[in-house]
């Protein structure tokens, strides 16, 4: 019993040593392939990412885009939650691979054309470079299926921006 208690204590200390009380936030400007026949349009995202472990994080993102095509103005909003795996590669660079769920809504300037929003999924990859302890540059790519009922539609997004970090805890 005593050995089991010591093993449990050492295991929890090992887990706590690998925990990463880190909150990262940022804003990125990207180009994405919006729904329909329009070409690429700009999209702005703001996000917060909490590191559950040094190699695993959860990110919440809000995004907004507007574009015109054939005299119709479109407005797109979305909110997503992603789980991201971040292997340690050292050197000031950080890579991430993951995916998650999102709520996607696209409205048009056409009277009576209402979009109540859809539930979708996405896969993502990103590369971060630390300029200093608290500031970095980010490049990201996403493959997005904005409606699980229409899984054949895949949208693409590429872009980057500046990130900031806030150390929580130790």
Beta strands, then each sheet from edge to edge (+ up, - down):
strand 1: 22-33
strand 2: 40-53
strand 3: 56-69
strand 4: 72-85
strand 5: 93-108
strand 6: 118-130
strand 7: 135-145
strand 8: 155-167
sheet 1: 1+ 2- 3+ 4- 5+ 6- 7+ 8- 1+
end
